[in-house]
Amino acid sequence: MHAAVEFQHISKRFGAVQANRDVSFAVAPGSIHGVIGENGAGKSTLMSILYGYYHADEGQLLIHGQAQKIRNSQQAIQLGIGMVHQHFMLVENMTVLDNVMLGSEGGFRLAPKRSLVEAKLREISQRYALDVDPLARIEDLSVGVQQRVEILKQIYRSANILILDEPTAVLTVQETASLFDVLRLFKAQGKTILLISHKLQEILDITDEVTVMRAGAVVGSLHTANTSKEELATLMVGRPIETHLPRAPYAPGATVLEVRDLQLRNQQQLSLLKDINFSIRAGEIVAIAGVSGNGQSELLEIISGMRLASAGSMHFLGKELPVAHRKDADGLPAEFRALGIAHVPEDRLRDGVIKNFSVMMNSFLGYQNQVKKRFGLLDFSSILKNCRALLTQFDVRPADPDLRIGLLSGGNQQKVVIAREIAAQPKLMLVGQPTRGVDIGTIETIHAQLLAMRDAGVAILLVSVELEEVRALADRILVISGGCITGELKAEEFDATRIGLLMGGLHKS
């Protein structure tokens, strides 16, 4: 039987960067095949070649044994190839039905086709247990359901080979389990799935085979049943990963941040945050654990000055900050940064970078009023020097200050954001989902940097949905559910079951 997909000696270069280097491996039909590697290892480039976004400089693609030159995504779709991107390609103010039909309306009279497409979508949704309402508006759907919309769109287009790029990066544990149930059903019906992921446990849980890439080349292809997380991690980064990073004994200093009776209501006067009380001291990491959407994002936005609270107070180094009782939040983020509050936002593309700006321009974004000036103008020679140093220190690939940051992988974009905020030498660091969508080697680097800041006396507020990350970093853990803090634990009291109950709103153990 022919392989569903076969890469034969694929190479691709972007200027001086060799993205893929003589890549060869095959994907069995009706299997779930994992593709893993560090950020910038060439995984997404390779999948983009398969989907027709890029063209290989050398080598060829075989689809079901036939050599194919896929010139664009339309041709890939005709060959039965579908791709679900890490950042969804959906129009938020349109319905599921309209998003599926977009670009293939087939004429001016839409009503007859809309009825046919809606019926087809309902049939697909039921058959694959996707549970998607075709008439629902995208902006009203959770992230997990939006991802199922993307999958629904590909199945409607008759995709038999499905590429999923970091599909669980923004999903909760429950949404991930639901997605995997769908993928197993796809496999049972003979579809082939290529799964790009940084989460090694998920690769072990769901795939049949896994291909490991490093520096654009394949360094191993293994049957998943015959490998381990440790072997995959070593293949990915070329060295053993340190799972227990060194940290100084817990000896917190003076209070840096104090939040009292913080409240937040939306325009409909529904409570998003209620009676939030906590403090953070110098030299400690306080982690907020909870399922996404329970108020932690709004809390970070208030503390960073991005939005105002409805009531309550916040003191930073003993000084009260204007987080409520004013007209708007204009100018607050810059004011808070100048005081020494740095912020790594949860959504780096929305709040952390400007995609069309260069890496160098993004390396001081938000701190432009604080960088060195010459004759009242930005000193770009000094900025460039600092940027090069940061790219080297944080191993950003490629280390090109002039490259548009939107061309970097998500993990390397994250490195730039974290490098920028650490370089500001803050007294308080706000960190939202710091390792979302990054590889295991980069996770080790980011965790080591945060622990070094903590040991140097910086107060850190960490928001993460990854309990293993919370366990690895936190000195104290606050659990949030429904906009309320439902419990507090010391690091030595870590208990996944107890935290899970608190995350579910069960305040009493």
C-alpha positions in Angstrom: 0.0 0.0 0.0 1.3 3.5 -0.9 2.0 6.0 1.8 -0.7 8.7 2.1 2.1 11.3 2.1 5.8 10.9 1.3 8.4 13.6 1.5 11.5 12.8 -0.6 14.6 14.9 -0.1 12.8 18.2 0.5 14.9 21.3 0.9 13.8 24.9 1.3 15.8 28.0 1.9 14.7 31.6 2.8 17.7 33.8 2.0 20.5 32.8 4.4 18.1 30.5 6.4 17.9 26.8 5.5 14.4 26.0 6.7 14.3 22.4 5.5 17.3 20.3 4.7 17.0 17.0 2.7 13.8 15.9 4.6 12.5 12.4 3.8 9.8 10.4 5.6 6.5 8.7 4.9 3.1 8.9 6.5 1.0 5.7 6.5 -2.6 6.0 5.4 -5.2 5.9 8.2 -2.6 6.9 10.8 -1.9 9.7 13.2 1.7 10.9 12.5 3.4 13.3 14.9 5.9 15.9 13.7 7.9 17.5 16.5 10.9 19.7 16.9 12.2 22.9 18.4 10.8 26.3 17.4 12.3 27.1 14.0 13.1 23.4 13.3 11.2 23.6 10.0 8.0 21.7 10.9 5.6 24.5 9.8 7.6 25.2 6.6 7.4 21.6 5.6 3.6 21.4 6.2 3.3 24.7 4.3 5.0 23.0 1.3 2.6 20.1 1.6 -0.4 22.6 1.6 1.0 24.7 -1.3 1.9 27.9 0.5 5.6 27.3 -0.3 7.4 25.5 -3.0 10.4 23.2 -2.3 13.7 24.2 -3.8 14.6 20.5 -4.1 12.9 17.1 -3.7 9.4 16.0 -4.4 6.1 15.1 -2.7 4.2 11.9 -3.3 0.4 11.7 -2.4 -0.9 8.2 -2.4 2.1 7.1 -4.5 1.8 9.8 -7.2 4.3 12.6 -7.5 2.6 16.0 -7.1 3.7 19.6 -7.6 1.4 21.4 -5.3 1.4 25.1 -6.5 -1.2 26.5 -4.1 -3.7 25.7 -1.4 -6.5 25.3 -3.9 -4.7 22.4 -5.5 -3.9 20.9 -2.1 -7.6 21.0 -1.3 -8.4 19.3 -4.6 -6.0 16.5 -3.6 -7.9 16.0 -0.4 -5.4 17.9 1.9 -6.7 20.2 4.6 -4.9 22.3 7.2 -6.0 23.7 10.5 -3.6 26.5 11.5 -2.5 27.4 15.0 -4.1 30.8 14.6 -7.6 30.2 13.2 -8.6 31.5 9.8 -12.1 32.6 10.8 -14.1 35.8 10.4 -15.3 36.4 13.9 -18.5 38.4 13.2 -19.8 35.8 10.7 -21.5 32.5 11.3 -20.0 29.1 11.0 -22.0 28.5 7.8 -20.8 31.8 6.3 -17.2 31.0 7.1 -17.4 27.6 5.4 -19.0 29.1 2.3 -16.6 32.1 2.1 -14.7 31.9 -1.1 -16.9 29.2 -2.7 -20.3 30.9 -2.8 -20.9 29.8 -6.4 -23.0 32.8 -7.6 -25.2 35.6 -6.4 -28.2 33.4 -5.3 -26.9 32.2 -2.0 -30.2 31.0 -0.3 -30.5 27.6 -2.1 -26.8 26.7 -1.5 -26.9 28.0 2.1 -29.6 25.4 2.8 -27.7 22.6 1.2 -24.4 23.5 3.0 -26.1 23.9 6.4 -27.7 20.4 6.0 -24.3 19.0 5.0 -22.5 20.7 8.0 -25.1 19.3 10.4 -24.6 15.8 9.0 -20.8 16.0 9.2 -21.0 17.5 12.8 -23.2 14.6 13.9 -21.1 11.9 12.2 -17.8 13.1 13.7 -19.3 14.2 17.1 -18.1 17.8 16.5 -21.1 19.4 18.1 -21.0 22.6 16.1 -24.1 24.7 15.3 -23.7 26.0 11.7 -25.8 29.2 12.5 -23.7 30.2 15.6 -21.5 33.3 15.3 -17.8 32.6 15.6 -17.2 35.4 18.2 -19.7 33.7 20.5 -17.9 30.3 20.5 -15.1 29.1 22.8 -11.6 28.5 21.4 -12.2 24.8 21.4 -15.4 25.0 19.4 -13.7 27.4 17.0 -11.1 24.8 16.4 -13.8 22.2 15.7 -15.2 24.7 13.1 -11.9 24.7 11.3 -11.9 20.9 11.3 -15.5 20.9 10.1 -14.5 23.3 7.3 -11.8 20.9 6.1 -14.1 17.8 6.3 -16.7 19.7 4.3 -14.0 20.2 1.6 -13.5 16.4 1.5 -10.1 16.4 3.3 -8.7 12.9 3.8 -5.3 14.1 4.8 -5.6 16.6 7.7 -2.7 18.8 9.0 -3.1 20.1 12.5 -0.5 22.8 13.5 -0.2 23.0 17.3 -3.9 22.2 17.8 -3.9 22.1 21.6 -1.8 25.3 22.2 -4.9 27.3 23.3 -7.1 24.5 24.5 -8.1 23.5 28.0 -7.5 19.9 29.2 -11.2 19.1 28.6 -11.1 20.6 25.1 -7.9 18.7 24.3 -9.5 15.4 25.3 -12.5 16.2 23.1 -10.3 17.0 20.2 -8.4 13.7 20.6 -11.7 11.8 20.6 -12.5 13.4 17.2 -9.0 12.5 15.8 -9.4 8.9 16.9 -12.8 8.8 15.1 -11.1 10.3 12.0 -8.5 7.6 12.1 -11.1 4.9 12.5 -12.8 6.1 9.3 -9.5 5.9 7.4 -8.4 9.5 7.4 -4.7 10.4 7.7 -3.6 13.0 10.3 -0.3 15.0 10.5 0.0 16.4 14.0 2.5 19.2 14.8 2.9 19.6 18.5 5.4 20.6 21.2 3.6 18.6 23.9 5.5 15.3 24.1 2.9 13.6 26.3 0.2 14.3 23.8 2.4 12.9 21.0 2.8 9.7 23.1 -0.9 9.6 23.8 -2.4 10.1 20.3 0.1 9.2 17.5 1.1 6.0 15.8 4.5 7.2 14.6 6.5 10.4 15.2 9.1 12.2 13.1 11.6 14.4 15.0 13.2 17.4 13.3 16.1 19.6 14.3 17.7 22.5 12.5 15.5 21.8 9.4 16.5 18.1 9.1 15.0 14.8 10.2 16.9 13.3 13.1 14.6 10.4 13.9 11.4 8.6 12.9 10.0 6.2 15.5 7.0 4.1 16.3 5.4 5.9 19.2 4.9 2.7 21.2 8.7 2.1 21.2 9.9 5.5 22.5 9.6 7.7 25.5 9.3 11.4 26.4 13.0 11.5 27.4 14.2 10.0 24.1 12.0 12.4 22.1 13.2 15.4 24.1 16.8 14.5 23.6 16.4 14.0 19.9 14.6 17.4 19.6 17.2 19.5 21.3 20.3 17.4 20.9 21.0 17.1 24.7 19.2 15.8 27.8 16.6 18.2 29.3 17.0 19.4 32.9 13.6 18.8 34.5 14.5 20.1 38.0 16.0 23.5 37.6 18.0 25.0 40.5 16.4 27.7 42.6 17.4 29.6 45.8 15.6 28.8 49.0 12.2 30.6 49.4 13.0 33.8 51.3 10.6 36.5 50.1 11.2 40.2 50.8 9.0 43.2 51.1 5.5 43.4 49.6 5.7 44.6 45.9 2.1 44.3 44.9 -1.1 44.3 47.0 -4.5 43.9 45.4 -7.6 44.6 47.6 -11.3 43.9 46.9 -10.8 44.1 43.1 -14.1 43.9 41.2 -14.8 43.9 37.4 -18.2 43.9 35.7 -18.9 43.9 32.0 -21.3 46.2 30.1 -24.2 44.0 31.1 -23.1 44.3 34.8 -22.2 40.7 35.0 -19.3 40.0 37.4 -16.1 38.9 35.7 -13.9 39.4 38.9 -15.2 39.5 42.4 -13.5 40.2 45.7 -9.9 39.6 44.5 -7.4 39.9 47.3 -3.8 38.8 47.3 -0.2 40.2 47.6 3.1 39.3 46.0 6.5 39.9 47.7 9.9 40.4 46.2 11.7 37.2 45.3 8.6 35.0 45.0 6.5 33.5 42.1 2.8 33.5 42.7 0.9 31.4 40.2 -2.7 31.7 39.3 -4.1 28.3 38.2 -7.4 27.9 36.5 -9.3 26.9 33.4 -9.0 29.6 30.7 -11.9 32.1 30.8 -12.3 32.3 34.5 -11.0 35.9 35.0 -7.3 35.5 35.0 -6.9 37.3 31.6 -8.9 40.3 32.9 -6.9 40.3 36.1 -3.6 40.6 34.2 -5.0 43.3 32.0 -6.0 45.4 35.1 -2.6 45.0 36.8 -0.8 45.9 33.6 -3.0 49.0 33.1 -4.7 47.7 29.9 -8.2 48.0 31.4 -9.8 49.6 34.5 -11.4 47.7 37.4 -15.0 48.5 38.4 -13.9 48.9 42.1 -11.0 48.0 44.4 -7.5 49.2 44.9 -3.9 48.2 44.0 -0.7 49.3 45.6 2.7 48.9 44.0 5.7 49.3 46.3 3.4 51.1 48.7 2.0 53.6 46.1 -1.6 53.4 45.1 -2.1 52.9 41.4 -5.2 54.3 39.6 -6.8 51.1 38.5 -10.4 52.3 39.1 -12.4 55.5 39.4 -11.1 57.2 36.3 -12.6 57.8 32.8 -10.4 55.4 30.8 -7.1 53.5 30.8 -5.3 55.7 28.3 -1.6 56.0 29.1 -1.7 53.6 32.0 0.3 50.7 30.5 3.2 53.1 29.7 2.9 54.7 33.2 3.0 51.2 34.9 6.0 50.1 32.7 7.9 53.2 33.8 7.3 52.3 37.4 8.8 48.8 36.9 5.9 46.6 35.9 6.7 44.4 32.9 4.1 42.3 31.1 4.3 39.2 28.9 0.8 39.0 27.6 -1.2 35.8 27.1 -1.8 36.5 23.4 1.5 37.6 21.9 0.1 38.3 18.5 -2.6 40.5 19.7 -0.9 42.3 22.6 2.8 41.5 22.5 4.2 42.2 19.0 3.4 44.0 15.8 3.7 41.4 13.1 4.7 43.7 10.3 7.5 45.4 12.4 11.0 44.0 12.4 12.4 42.0 15.3 14.5 45.0 16.3 11.5 47.3 16.4 9.6 44.8 18.5 12.6 44.4 20.9 11.9 47.7 22.5 8.1 48.0 21.8 6.5 49.6 24.8 9.7 51.0 26.1 10.4 53.6 23.3 10.2 56.4 25.8 12.9 54.8 27.9 15.5 53.9 25.3 18.7 55.8 24.6 18.3 59.0 22.5 20.6 61.0 20.3 19.7 64.6 19.7 16.2 63.7 20.8 15.8 60.8 18.3 16.0 57.1 18.9 19.6 55.8 18.8 19.1 52.9 16.4 22.8 51.8 16.6 22.4 51.3 20.3 19.0 49.6 19.8 20.5 47.2 17.2 23.4 46.3 19.5 21.0 45.5 22.4 18.7 43.6 20.1 21.6 41.4 18.8 22.6 40.7 22.4 19.1 39.6 23.3 18.7 37.4 20.3 21.9 35.6 21.2 21.1 35.3 24.9 17.6 33.9 24.3 18.6 31.8 21.3 16.1 33.4 18.9 16.2 31.6 15.5 17.0 33.1 13.0 18.9 35.8 14.9 18.1 38.5 12.3 17.1 41.8 13.8 15.9 43.1 10.4 13.5 40.1 9.8 9.8 40.8 10.1 8.7 39.3 13.4 5.6 37.8 11.7 8.0 35.4 9.8 9.3 33.9 13.0 7.7 30.8 14.5 5.4 31.4 17.5 8.0 30.1 20.0 10.7 32.5 18.7 8.2 35.4 18.8 7.6 34.4 22.4 11.4 34.5 23.1 11.6 38.0 21.7 8.7 39.2 24.0 10.1 37.6 27.1 13.6 38.9 26.3 12.3 42.4 25.9 10.5 42.4 29.2 13.3 40.8 31.2 15.8 43.3 29.7 13.7 46.1 31.2 14.8 44.9 34.7 11.3 45.2 36.3 10.4 45.0 39.9 7.2 43.1 39.1 6.8 40.7 36.2 3.4 39.7 34.9 3.6 36.6 32.8 0.6 35.1 31.0 0.9 31.6 29.5 4.7 32.0 29.0 5.3 28.6 27.3 2.1 28.4 25.2 3.1 26.9 21.8 6.8 26.6 22.5 9.1 23.5 22.5 10.5 21.7 25.5 14.0 23.2 25.1 12.6 26.7 25.0 10.3 25.9 28.0 13.5 24.9 30.0 15.1 28.3 28.9 12.1 30.4 29.9 11.6 28.6 33.2 15.3 29.1 34.0 15.1 32.8 33.2 12.0 33.3 35.4 13.6 31.4 38.3 16.8 33.6 37.9 14.6 36.7 38.1 12.9 35.4 41.2 16.2 34.6 42.9 17.4 38.2 42.0 14.4 39.6 44.0 11.8 40.2 41.3 8.2 39.6 42.2 6.5 37.4 39.5 2.8 36.8 38.9 2.4 33.8 36.6 -0.9 32.8 34.9 -0.8 29.3 33.4 -3.2 26.6 32.5 -0.4 24.0 32.7 -0.3 22.5 36.1 3.2 21.0 35.6 4.4 24.5 34.9 2.7 25.8 38.0 4.4 22.9 40.0 7.8 23.7 38.5 7.8 27.5 39.2 5.4 28.6 41.9 6.2 29.4 45.5 2.5 30.0 46.2 -0.5 29.0 44.1 -3.8 30.9 43.8 -6.7 29.0 42.2 -9.3 31.0 40.3 -12.8 29.9 39.2 -15.7 32.0 38.0 -13.8 35.2 38.7 -13.2 34.4 42.4 -10.1 33.1 44.1 -11.2 29.7 45.5 -8.1 28.6 47.3 -4.4 29.2 48.1 -1.7 26.6 48.4 2.0 26.6 49.2 4.3 24.9 46.7 4.8 21.9 49.1 1.0 21.5 49.3 0.7 21.0 45.5 -2.1 18.4 44.9 -3.4 18.1 41.3 -6.7 16.6 42.5 -7.3 19.4 45.1 -6.4 22.1 42.6 -8.7 20.5 40.0 -11.6 20.7 42.5 -10.9 24.3 43.3 -10.7 25.1 39.6 -14.1 23.6 39.3 -15.4 26.0 41.9 -15.5 23.5 44.8 -14.2 25.8 47.6 -14.2 23.1 50.3 -12.0 20.1 50.0 
